[in-house]
Amino acid sequence: MADVKVPAQRHAFARPLSPHLQIYRWSWTMAMSIFHRVTGVALYLGTALVVWWLVALATGPSAYETARWAMTSLVGRLILFGYTWAVFHHMLGGLRHFVWDFGAAFERGPRMALAKATLAGSLALTVITWVVGYAVR
């Protein structure tokens, strides 16, 4: 059997490296993109709470009372407030992407305005929802 020569491997520093977040200048669209992904995960986890509440409702008064106590506690209300914000933020982020799908608002000004409106709108809708919810209650 003849000896086979293996070509010398390149050094690790010769490979192209992927850029890190530290070299990018943060922008509103970058932040809203990250928030859109985070709120997607939050919606997934928050939906488990909705399922828990529905199962407790179907199980009986004792199970429902436990769920009601947890969700009306200070921590529970903060979680529900965050879930409400995640719903609105993810929805408005989806609408922003829908606008982009039509090829609109890619210029710097409209793009930044949509990103800022996503954050402001989600916060405003969350507060309005909670104020109306407490007023009706």
The 8 nearest C-alpha neighbors of each residue, nearest first, counted from 0:
[[1, 2, 3, 4, 5, 6, 7, 8],
 [2, 0, 3, 4, 5, 6, 7, 8],
 [1, 3, 4, 0, 5, 6, 7, 8],
 [4, 2, 1, 5, 0, 6, 7, 8],
 [3, 5, 6, 2, 7, 1, 8, 0],
 [4, 6, 3, 7, 8, 2, 9, 1],
 [7, 5, 8, 4, 9, 3, 10, 2],
 [6, 8, 5, 9, 4, 10, 11, 3],
 [9, 7, 6, 10, 5, 11, 13, 14],
 [10, 8, 13, 11, 7, 14, 12, 6],
 [9, 11, 12, 13, 8, 14, 7, 15],
 [10, 12, 13, 14, 9, 8, 15, 16],
 [11, 13, 10, 14, 15, 9, 16, 8],
 [14, 12, 11, 10, 9, 15, 16, 8],
 [15, 13, 12, 11, 16, 10, 9, 17],
 [16, 14, 13, 17, 12, 11, 18, 10],
 [17, 15, 14, 18, 12, 13, 19, 11],
 [16, 18, 19, 15, 14, 20, 22, 21],
 [19, 17, 16, 20, 22, 21, 23, 15],
 [18, 20, 21, 22, 17, 23, 16, 24],
 [19, 21, 23, 22, 18, 24, 25, 17],
 [20, 22, 19, 23, 24, 18, 25, 17],
 [23, 21, 20, 19, 24, 18, 25, 17],
 [24, 22, 20, 21, 25, 19, 18, 26],
 [23, 25, 26, 22, 21, 20, 29, 27],
 [26, 24, 23, 29, 27, 30, 28, 20],
 [27, 25, 29, 28, 30, 24, 111, 31],
 [26, 28, 30, 29, 114, 31, 111, 115],
 [27, 29, 31, 26, 30, 114, 32, 111],
 [30, 28, 32, 26, 27, 31, 33, 25],
 [29, 31, 27, 33, 32, 28, 34, 26],
 [32, 30, 34, 28, 33, 29, 35, 27],
 [33, 31, 35, 29, 30, 34, 28, 36],
 [32, 34, 30, 36, 31, 35, 37, 29],
 [35, 33, 31, 37, 36, 32, 38, 30],
 [36, 34, 32, 38, 33, 37, 89, 31],
 [35, 37, 39, 33, 34, 38, 32, 40],
 [38, 36, 34, 40, 39, 35, 41, 33],
 [39, 37, 41, 85, 35, 40, 36, 34],
 [38, 40, 36, 42, 37, 41, 35, 43],
 [39, 41, 43, 37, 38, 42, 44, 36],
 [42, 40, 38, 44, 43, 39, 45, 37],
 [43, 41, 45, 39, 40, 44, 46, 38],
 [42, 44, 40, 46, 41, 45, 39, 47],
 [43, 45, 41, 47, 46, 42, 40, 48],
 [46, 44, 42, 48, 47, 43, 41, 82],
 [45, 47, 49, 48, 43, 44, 42, 50],
 [46, 48, 50, 45, 44, 49, 51, 43],
 [49, 47, 51, 45, 46, 50, 52, 44],
 [48, 50, 46, 52, 51, 47, 53, 45],
 [49, 51, 47, 53, 48, 52, 54, 46],
 [52, 50, 48, 54, 49, 53, 55, 47],
 [51, 53, 49, 55, 50, 54, 66, 56],
 [54, 52, 56, 50, 55, 51, 49, 57],
 [53, 55, 57, 51, 56, 52, 58, 50],
 [56, 54, 63, 62, 58, 52, 53, 57],
 [55, 57, 53, 63, 54, 58, 59, 52],
 [56, 58, 54, 55, 59, 53, 63, 62],
 [59, 57, 55, 56, 54, 62, 60, 63],
 [58, 60, 62, 61, 57, 56, 63, 55],
 [59, 61, 63, 62, 64, 58, 56, 55],
 [62, 60, 64, 63, 59, 65, 58, 55],
 [63, 61, 55, 65, 64, 60, 59, 58],
 [62, 64, 55, 60, 56, 66, 65, 61],
 [63, 65, 67, 61, 62, 66, 60, 68],
 [66, 64, 68, 62, 63, 67, 69, 61],
 [67, 65, 63, 69, 68, 64, 52, 70],
 [68, 66, 64, 70, 65, 69, 63, 71],
 [67, 69, 65, 71, 66, 70, 64, 72],
 [70, 68, 66, 72, 67, 71, 75, 65],
 [69, 71, 75, 67, 72, 68, 76, 66],
 [72, 70, 68, 69, 75, 76, 67, 73],
 [71, 73, 75, 69, 74, 70, 76, 68],
 [72, 74, 76, 75, 77, 71, 70, 69],
 [75, 73, 77, 76, 72, 78, 70, 69],
 [74, 76, 70, 72, 78, 77, 73, 69],
 [77, 75, 79, 73, 78, 74, 71, 70],
 [78, 76, 80, 74, 79, 75, 81, 73],
 [77, 79, 81, 75, 76, 80, 82, 74],
 [80, 78, 82, 76, 81, 77, 83, 75],
 [79, 81, 77, 83, 78, 82, 76, 84],
 [82, 80, 84, 78, 79, 83, 85, 77],
 [81, 83, 79, 85, 84, 80, 45, 78],
 [84, 82, 80, 86, 81, 85, 125, 79],
 [83, 85, 81, 87, 125, 82, 86, 88],
 [86, 84, 38, 82, 88, 83, 87, 89],
 [87, 85, 83, 89, 84, 88, 90, 82],
 [86, 88, 121, 90, 84, 89, 85, 91],
 [89, 87, 121, 85, 91, 90, 86, 84],
 [88, 90, 92, 86, 87, 35, 91, 85],
 [89, 91, 87, 93, 88, 92, 86, 94],
 [90, 92, 94, 88, 93, 89, 117, 87],
 [93, 91, 95, 89, 94, 90, 88, 117],
 [92, 94, 90, 96, 91, 95, 89, 97],
 [93, 95, 97, 91, 96, 92, 98, 90],
 [96, 94, 92, 98, 97, 93, 91, 99],
 [95, 97, 99, 93, 98, 94, 100, 92],
 [96, 98, 94, 100, 99, 95, 93, 101],
 [99, 97, 95, 96, 100, 101, 103, 94],
 [100, 98, 96, 102, 103, 101, 97, 104],
 [101, 99, 97, 102, 98, 96, 103, 95],
 [100, 102, 99, 98, 103, 97, 96, 104],
 [103, 101, 99, 100, 104, 98, 105, 97],
 [102, 104, 99, 101, 105, 98, 100, 106],
 [105, 103, 109, 110, 106, 99, 102, 98],
 [106, 104, 110, 103, 107, 109, 99, 102],
 [105, 107, 104, 108, 109, 110, 103, 111],
 [106, 108, 110, 109, 111, 105, 104, 112],
 [107, 109, 111, 110, 106, 112, 104, 105],
 [108, 110, 112, 104, 111, 106, 107, 113],
 [109, 111, 107, 113, 104, 108, 112, 105],
 [112, 110, 114, 108, 113, 109, 107, 27],
 [113, 111, 109, 115, 114, 110, 116, 108],
 [114, 112, 116, 110, 111, 115, 117, 109],
 [113, 115, 111, 117, 116, 112, 28, 27],
 [116, 114, 112, 118, 117, 113, 119, 111],
 [117, 115, 113, 119, 114, 118, 120, 112],
 [118, 116, 114, 120, 115, 91, 119, 121],
 [117, 119, 121, 115, 116, 120, 122, 88],
 [120, 118, 116, 122, 121, 117, 123, 115],
 [121, 119, 123, 117, 122, 116, 118, 124],
 [120, 122, 88, 87, 124, 118, 123, 119],
 [121, 123, 125, 119, 120, 124, 126, 118],
 [122, 124, 120, 126, 125, 121, 119, 127],
 [125, 123, 127, 121, 126, 122, 120, 128],
 [124, 126, 122, 128, 84, 123, 127, 83],
 [125, 127, 129, 123, 128, 124, 130, 122],
 [128, 126, 124, 130, 125, 129, 131, 123],
 [129, 127, 125, 131, 126, 130, 132, 124],
 [128, 130, 132, 126, 131, 127, 133, 125],
 [131, 129, 127, 133, 132, 128, 126, 134],
 [130, 132, 134, 128, 129, 133, 127, 135],
 [133, 131, 129, 135, 130, 134, 128, 136],
 [132, 134, 136, 130, 131, 135, 129, 128],
 [135, 133, 131, 136, 132, 130, 129, 128],
 [136, 134, 132, 133, 131, 130, 129, 128],
 [135, 133, 134, 132, 131, 130, 129, 128]]
